[in-house]
Amino acid sequence: MREPKISIITVVFNNEATIADTIESVRAQNYPNMEYIVVDGLSKDRTLDRINERRDVITRLVSEEDFGIYDAMNKGISLATGEVIGFINGDDFYMPGALAKVAEAFRDPALEACYGDLCYVRQNDTSTIVRDWRSSPFVPKAFEEGWCPPHPTFFVRREVYERLGSFDLSYRIAADVELMMRFLERHCIKSKYLPGIMVKMRMGGTTNRSWKNILRQNKEILRALETHGLRASPVHFFSRKLISRGMQVLRAALLKVR
């Protein structure tokens, strides 16, 4: 059976210290039917130097001003030619075999999306896990409980983006959550959970950089819940999120003990 073509998109801005790890993790997949698109927002540091040193891995490179991370992601979607699209951020990296696992899932012609697990690691020590984010199969109204797949593990057929739309730029910091909510809750696309760590993400990204950003993101998620006809009780939502985060930290601590 023919392997599905997978388009991997990296959106990057001023990530000279970490972008090499991201690109090398794509190279290490050794997946035969893949294109790699990098969208740089006119980085001011040496990010482009690090990218150009590994230009052989990259199918398409765009470096121009954008209106933020989700605008850049939408550019990547518009350039993608693969049957399946996935995103890996400029300070994240894939685990070995991640794309082969995704390709195996998409051999089911009815499958429209899949996702897996993710670990948060220290910025300067990626061997140290800070949070162990284990997902689960989607059930209706799961987003009301603070559930959400890790976006860097979320792979979707390109046809779904063409049919249901891409990132809504009215969400400045939670457009990825709104998109997954729209696809899974509102349009009920067929998805599959693939257990196992697919991506490692460094702490200190846009969302978890400050309490202000965390609060802003959660306010946007509450707006998305209301938009899509789901319950948007702040007390219930925040309490479930806190429990989920606490479990992630606890699992990471238990891994250190073993």
C-alpha positions in Angstrom: 0.0 0.0 0.0 1.3 3.5 -0.9 2.6 5.6 1.9 0.5 8.8 2.3 2.4 12.0 1.6 2.9 14.0 4.8 3.5 17.8 4.8 5.4 18.9 7.9 5.2 22.7 8.7 7.5 24.6 11.0 6.7 28.2 11.9 9.7 29.9 13.4 10.8 33.4 14.6 14.0 34.0 16.5 14.7 30.4 17.5 18.4 30.2 16.6 19.2 28.1 19.7 16.6 25.4 19.0 15.7 25.3 15.3 18.5 22.9 14.4 17.1 20.3 16.8 13.7 20.7 15.2 15.0 20.2 11.6 17.3 17.3 12.6 14.3 15.5 14.2 12.5 15.8 10.9 15.5 14.5 9.1 15.8 11.5 11.5 12.3 10.3 10.7 13.6 8.7 7.4 10.0 8.8 6.1 10.0 8.3 2.4 7.0 10.4 1.3 7.3 13.7 3.0 7.7 17.4 2.3 9.0 19.9 4.9 7.9 23.5 4.8 9.5 26.2 7.0 7.8 29.6 7.4 10.1 32.1 9.0 8.7 35.5 10.2 11.9 37.5 9.2 13.9 36.4 12.2 16.3 39.0 13.6 18.8 36.6 15.0 20.7 33.8 13.2 17.7 31.5 12.8 18.0 31.7 9.0 21.7 30.7 9.1 20.8 27.6 11.2 18.0 26.8 8.7 20.2 27.3 5.6 22.9 25.0 7.1 20.2 22.2 6.8 18.5 23.4 3.6 18.7 19.9 2.1 16.0 18.7 4.5 13.6 21.5 3.5 11.3 21.4 0.5 10.1 25.0 0.7 11.4 27.9 2.8 9.5 31.2 3.2 10.9 34.2 5.1 8.7 37.2 5.3 6.7 39.3 7.7 3.5 37.8 9.1 0.7 38.7 11.5 1.6 36.2 14.1 2.1 32.4 14.5 -1.3 31.4 13.2 -1.1 33.6 10.1 2.2 31.9 9.4 0.7 28.5 10.0 -2.1 29.3 7.5 0.6 30.2 5.0 2.1 26.8 5.5 -1.2 25.1 4.9 -1.7 27.0 1.7 1.7 25.8 0.5 1.2 22.1 1.5 0.7 19.5 -1.2 0.6 16.4 1.1 -2.5 14.4 1.9 -1.8 14.8 5.6 -0.6 18.0 7.4 1.3 18.3 10.7 3.0 21.1 12.6 6.2 21.0 14.6 7.3 24.3 16.3 10.8 25.8 16.2 11.6 24.7 19.7 10.0 21.3 19.6 11.3 18.0 18.1 9.9 14.7 17.0 10.6 11.4 18.6 12.0 8.7 16.3 9.4 6.9 14.3 6.6 9.4 14.8 5.8 9.9 11.2 5.8 6.2 10.4 3.3 5.8 13.2 1.1 8.6 11.7 1.4 7.1 8.2 0.3 3.7 9.5 -2.8 5.3 11.0 -3.8 7.1 7.8 -3.8 3.9 5.8 -7.4 3.9 7.0 -9.0 6.0 4.2 -11.8 7.0 6.5 -9.5 8.5 9.2 -9.4 12.3 9.1 -7.1 13.1 12.1 -4.8 11.5 14.6 -2.8 12.6 17.6 -0.6 11.2 20.4 1.3 12.2 23.6 3.8 15.0 24.3 6.4 15.7 27.0 7.4 19.2 28.2 11.1 19.3 28.8 13.6 21.9 30.2 14.9 24.5 27.8 18.5 23.6 28.4 18.2 19.9 29.3 15.8 18.1 27.0 16.4 14.8 28.8 14.5 16.2 31.9 10.7 15.8 31.6 8.8 18.6 33.4 5.3 17.6 32.3 4.1 14.3 30.8 1.0 15.1 28.7 -0.9 11.8 28.0 -4.0 12.3 25.8 -6.9 9.9 25.3 -9.5 9.0 22.7 -11.8 11.9 21.9 -15.4 11.7 23.3 -18.0 14.4 22.7 -17.9 17.4 25.0 -14.4 16.5 26.2 -13.3 20.1 25.6 -15.7 21.3 28.3 -13.6 19.3 30.7 -10.4 21.1 29.7 -9.3 18.2 27.5 -7.4 18.9 24.3 -4.9 17.0 22.2 -1.3 18.3 22.1 -1.3 20.4 18.9 2.2 19.4 17.7 1.0 15.8 17.6 -2.2 16.6 15.7 -2.2 15.4 12.1 -5.1 16.2 9.8 -5.9 15.4 6.2 -5.5 18.5 3.9 -9.0 18.0 2.6 -10.3 18.7 6.1 -8.6 22.1 6.2 -10.0 22.8 2.7 -13.5 21.9 3.8 -13.6 23.3 7.4 -11.2 26.1 7.3 -7.8 26.8 8.9 -6.7 28.9 11.9 -9.1 31.7 13.0 -6.9 34.8 13.4 -9.4 36.4 15.8 -7.8 34.0 18.4 -4.4 35.4 19.1 -3.1 32.7 21.4 -5.5 29.8 21.3 -6.4 29.4 17.6 -4.9 25.9 17.7 -7.3 24.8 20.5 -10.2 26.5 18.7 -9.3 24.7 15.4 -9.2 21.2 17.1 -12.4 22.0 19.0 -14.1 23.0 15.7 -12.9 19.9 13.9 -13.6 17.4 16.7 -16.6 18.8 18.6 -18.5 20.7 16.0 -17.8 18.8 12.8 -17.2 15.4 14.4 -14.3 14.4 12.1 -13.1 10.8 12.6 -10.0 10.8 14.8 -7.7 8.3 16.4 -5.5 8.5 19.5 -2.0 7.0 19.0 -0.6 6.3 22.5 3.1 7.1 23.0 5.3 10.2 23.1 5.5 11.7 19.6 6.9 15.1 20.4 9.1 16.8 23.1 8.4 20.5 23.7 10.7 22.9 25.5 9.1 24.9 28.3 8.9 28.6 27.8 6.8 28.7 24.6 4.3 31.5 23.8 1.5 30.2 26.0 3.4 29.0 29.1 5.8 32.0 29.0 3.8 34.0 31.6 0.7 33.8 33.8 -0.7 36.7 31.7 -0.5 34.5 28.5 -1.9 31.5 30.3 -4.9 33.5 31.5 -5.4 35.1 28.0 -5.3 31.7 26.4 -7.9 30.3 28.7 -10.2 33.2 28.2 -10.0 32.6 24.5 -10.8 28.9 25.0 -13.9 29.8 27.0 -14.9 32.1 24.1 -14.4 29.2 21.7 -16.5 26.8 23.8 -19.3 29.3 23.8 -19.0 29.8 20.0 -19.2 26.1 19.4 -22.2 25.6 21.6 -20.4 23.9 24.5 -20.6 24.7 28.2 -18.3 27.5 29.2 -18.3 27.5 33.0 -15.1 29.2 34.1 -15.0 27.5 37.5 -15.6 24.0 36.2 -13.2 24.5 33.2 -10.3 26.0 35.3 -10.6 23.3 38.0 -10.5 20.5 35.5 -7.5 22.1 33.8 -5.6 22.5 37.1 -6.2 18.8 37.9 -5.0 17.8 34.4 -1.8 19.9 34.7 -1.2 18.5 38.2 -1.4 15.0 36.9 1.1 15.8 34.1 3.6 17.1 36.6 3.1 14.2 38.9 3.7 11.7 36.1 6.9 13.5 35.2 8.0 13.4 38.8 7.3 9.6 39.0 9.4 9.1 35.8 12.4 10.7 37.6 12.0 8.3 40.6 12.0 5.2 38.4 
